């Protein structure tokens, strides 16, 4: 059950990060602010989700 919850949270987190990057046209400082994260925390999450090279519209 814990694994299912973790996987679900990961999916939601990834969707939120992608939406923030789309909304800000990939401005990571602004995306971090929207998400309530520091830029460093956003970069850590981008690496964790394999989104380092994410571009809006992809």
C-alpha positions in Angstrom: 0.0 0.0 0.0 2.8 2.4 0.8 4.4 1.8 -2.6 1.1 2.6 -4.3 0.8 5.9 -2.4 4.4 6.8 -3.2 3.9 6.1 -6.9 0.7 8.2 -6.9 2.4 11.1 -5.2 5.3 10.9 -7.7 2.8 11.1 -10.6 1.0 14.1 -9.1 4.3 15.8 -8.3 5.5 15.3 -11.9 2.3 16.7 -13.4 2.5 19.7 -11.1 6.1 20.4 -12.1 5.3 20.1 -15.8 2.3 22.4 -15.4 4.4 25.0 -13.6 7.1 24.8 -16.3 4.5 25.1 -19.0 2.8 28.1 -17.3 6.1 29.9 -16.9 7.5 29.0 -20.4 10.3 27.0 -18.7 11.3 29.8 -16.3 12.5 27.6 -13.5 12.8 30.3 -10.9 9.2 31.3 -11.5 8.1 27.6 -11.6 9.8 27.0 -8.2 8.0 30.0 -6.8 4.6 28.8 -8.0 5.3 25.4 -6.5 6.4 26.9 -3.2 9.9 25.4 -3.6 13.4 26.8 -3.7 15.1 26.6 -7.1 17.5 24.1 -5.7 14.6 21.9 -4.5 13.0 22.2 -7.9 16.3 21.1 -9.6 16.5 18.0 -7.3 12.9 17.1 -8.2 13.6 17.6 -11.9 16.5 15.2 -11.7 14.4 12.7 -9.7 11.6 12.7 -12.3 14.0 12.8 -15.3 12.8 16.3 -16.3 16.1 18.0 -16.5 15.7 18.7 -20.2 11.9 19.3 -20.1 10.6 21.9 -22.5 7.0 23.1 -22.6 4.8 21.5 -25.2 6.8 18.3 -25.3 
